Amino acid sequence: MAIEDNPGSRSSYGEELRRRREAAGLTQEELSVRAIMSRTHIAHIEAGRRRPSVEDARRLDEILQTGGVLERFLPTLDGRRVAEHFEAAKELQQQATVIREYSAELVPGILQTEGYARAVFQTRFPPMTDEECDKALVTRLGRARILENPWSPVVWALLNEAVLRRPVGGPTVMAEQLRHIVELGEQRRIRAHVLPFGTGAHPLMEGAVSLMWFDDLPPVVYVEGWKTGKVWELPSVVHQCLSAYDLALGDAMSHQQSLALMRSVAEEYEHETR
C-alpha cells in the first residue's frame, strides 16, 4: 500500500532537513546543486509543504551524511483526511501551471458561478447558516480568480454528462453556469470535454479527480469522494491516475462538440423559464 503523509509530519521532517543542512554548512542553493533538485523544491520540503521522493531522500542522506535518517523517517499518514487535505489541495491549485479536472456530479469549483456555488452550499447537511454560506462563497469564488490570468494555469475540464443535466439551483442558474463554461471555452481559456452517458463505464467513475502540474515541483493528484479527499504525491499513484484520465478523455466528446452540447442544454434550461 502506498504511503501518504500529513502536514504535521511534513513540518517535522522539514525542520530536521533544515537543521541537518545548516549543520553541514550548506545553503539551500548549494544543497540543490549537489542533490540534483531545484532550490524551490528543497525550500518547500523544509517549509513542510512537500514530501520528498525516496530517491530524493537517499541523495539528501548521502550528501548530508545522515546515515539514512532522511529516508527512514519520510513523513507518514496519521489518518487525518478531509479538511487538511482539501486545504492542501486548494493551496496547490493556486500554484499549479496545469490543472486537469474530472467531475462526475458537480461543476468543478474554479468554474462555478456565484448562483451555482450558492445552490451547492445550500444543500449541505448539517445546514449552513447564511453567514457560513456567504463566507464559503467568497472562498470559492476567490479560487476562480486564477482564471483571470489569460494563460496560466492551463485548465482542462472533463465533465460527466450528469454535470450538465442535473439542475443545480434550477434552470436559470444552470443556464448561466453552462453559458459561463462555454464562454471560457470560446475564449480558449479552458478546454472542456463532456463524457456522454453513452460511454458507459469508464476508469474515473468512482470519484472526482484533479491532476496538477508545477514549474519546478513534481505533479500531484487530488482525489475526492463524499466527505473524503486526499492529495497524492507518489509518482506511481499520479501516473496511474493520469493514465485513467487519458483513457476516459479518449471516450469524451471533442472540445467543440462539448461546447455545442452545453449551448444546447443551456437553451433547454432557458426555454423552461419562459
N, C-alpha and C positions, 0 to 999 in steps of 0.2 A: 504493500500500500504506500502511496506517495505521502511524503511528509510535508505539511504546510506549517507556516509559522503564525505568530501573533505579534501585535505591536509591542507588548511588554518584553518578550524575549528578544525581539529585534533591537530594542533600545539598549538592553544589557549587553548584547553582542557587539553593538556599535561602540559602546563605551570601552569595551575590552579591546577592540581593534585599535581604537584611537590611542589607548594607553600603551599598547604594545608598539605601535608605530612611533609614538613620541619617544619611548624608551630606546628605540633603535636610532633615534636622531634623524628621522626621515619626515619630509613634508608629504602632504597628500600627492602632490605632483611627482615627487621623486618615487614614491611607492607605486604610483600608477604606471610609470615607465618600466620599472623592474617587474611588475606583476602582469604587464600587458593588459591593463584595464584602464578605462578612462578615469580621470581625476573626479569627474562628476559622479561616477558610479561609486567610487570609494567614499565620497562625501555623503552620498545617500545612505550607504551602509552604516557609516559612523553616526549618522543622524537617526538611525532606526527606521528609515523609510523603505529600504530594500534588503532582501536576503541574498547573500552571495551564493553562487552555484558551488557544488562540491569541488569542481575544478578550480574555481577562484579561491576557495578556502585553502586548498592544497598549495597553490602558488604563494598565497599570503603566508602560510605556515613556513614554507621553505625560505622565503626572503627574510621574514622576521625571526626565523629560528625559534619557533614557539613549541617545537616538539609535537606538532599535530593538534594542538589545542583548538585552533580555529575550525578545523574540520570536524573534530569530535563533538564540539558544542554548537553546531549550527542550530539556529532557532527552531523550536518545535511547537506543535499545536497544543493548546491547553483547553480546547473545547469551545472557546468563545466564537460566536458566529455573527448573527445579523448586523447589529449596529456597528461594531468595529470594522467589519469587512466592507460594509457599504460605505462607511466614511472613507475608508482607504480607496475604494473604487472611485468615489467622486473626486478625490484629490488626484488620482492617476488620470482620470478623464480630462482634467484641466491641463495636464502636462502632455497629453498624447498628441502625436503628429498624424496618426492614422487610427480611426475607430471603425470597427465593423460590428454592427449590431444585428442580432436576430431577436425578434419578439413574436410570441405566439398569440398573445391576447390584447396587449396594450401598445399604443404608440410609444416608442422609446422616449424617456424623459426629456432629452435635449431637443426633441422635435415637437413637444406638446405645446398647444396654445393655452392661454390662460383659462378659457372656458372648459377645455378638456381636462386640464390638470385639476381644476376645482371639482369637477364632477367625480374624478377618481378619488380625491381626498374625502369627499362627502360619503363615499361608500365604505370607508374604513370602519372596522369594529375592533375594540370599542369606538363609538363615535368620537370624532374630534370636535372640540369647541370651535366657535368661529375664529377666535384668536389663534388657536393652533393651526387651523386651516390656512389662515392668512400668512402665518409665518412659513409654513411648509410651501405655500405657493410662491412666496418671494424667493425661497431657496431653489425651488425647481426652475423657475423662470431665469434665475441667475445663472444656472448651469447652461442654459441655452445661449448665453452670450458668447460662448466660444465660436458660434456660427457667424458672429459679426465680423470676424476675420475672414476675408474673402477666399483665402487659400488653405489655411491650416486650422484645425485638423481636417484631413481628408475623411469624409464620412460616407460609409455605405450602410444602408438600412434594408435589411432583408425582413419582410413582414409577411406573416401568415395571413391568408385572406380573411381570417376571422377578425383581424385588427380593423379591417375596413368595414366589415358587415355588422360588428357589434355597436349599437347606437349609444355609445357612452355620452351621457349628458343630453341625449335627444338629437333629432335630425338637424336642428340649426347648429348646434355645437359640432356635430360630426362633419357637416358640410364645410364649416370654417376650418376644421382641423385638416381635412383632406386637401382643401384648396391651399393651405399653408405648406403642406408637404410637396404638392405639385409645384408651387411657386419656387421652393428651394431647389427642386429638381430642374425646373426650366432655367433657373439662374446658374445651373451647373455647380451649385454649392454642395449638393449631396447627390449620391446615386441611390435610387430607390428600386427595389425589386420585390414583387409580390409572389409568394409561393402559393399557387392556387390550390383549392380544395381537391381538385382532380389529381394532384400529385400523390395523394395517399400518404403512407408512412414515409418518414424521412429522418435523417440522423439527428436533427436538432429538436425533435418534437417533445422532448422531456422537460424543456425549460428554456428560459431566456439566457442569451449569451452576449457578452461584449468583449471583443478582442481589441487590444490596444497596443500600438507600437510607439516608440520614442526615439528621439535623435541619438541618444548615447547610452541607452539602457536596454536590457532585453525585453521582449514583449511579455505581456501578461494577459490573462483571461479572467473575466468576472462572470460567474455562473450563478443564476438566481432561480429560486423556486418560491413557494408560498412560505413567507416568514423566515426564509433562509437565504443566505447569499455568501459567496466565498470567492476570494481572489486567489488565483493560482499563478505561481511564477515558475514552477518546474517546467523545464523545456519539453519533457515528454508529454505532459498534460496539455501545454499550449499547442504543441504540434498536432496532437490528437484532435483537439477542438477545432483547429484551423482546417484540418482535413475534413472533418464533419461539416464545417461551414461551407467549404468548397463544393462538397457533394450536394448539399441542399441548394446552394446557389445555382448549380448546374441544372436543377429541375425548375428554377424560378422563371418568371416572365422577364423579358428584357426591360431595360430602364424605360424606354419609350412606351412599350406595351403597358408597363405598370402605371406610368403617369396617365395614360389614356383610360385605364380601368378606374383609377382614382377620380378622374374627372367625371366619368360616367356615374360612379357611385355617389359622388357629391351632388350631381344633378338629381339623382333619385331622392336623396335626402331633402334637397331644396324643393322638389315637387311636393313632398309630403307636407311642407309648411305652408303651401299656398292654399 
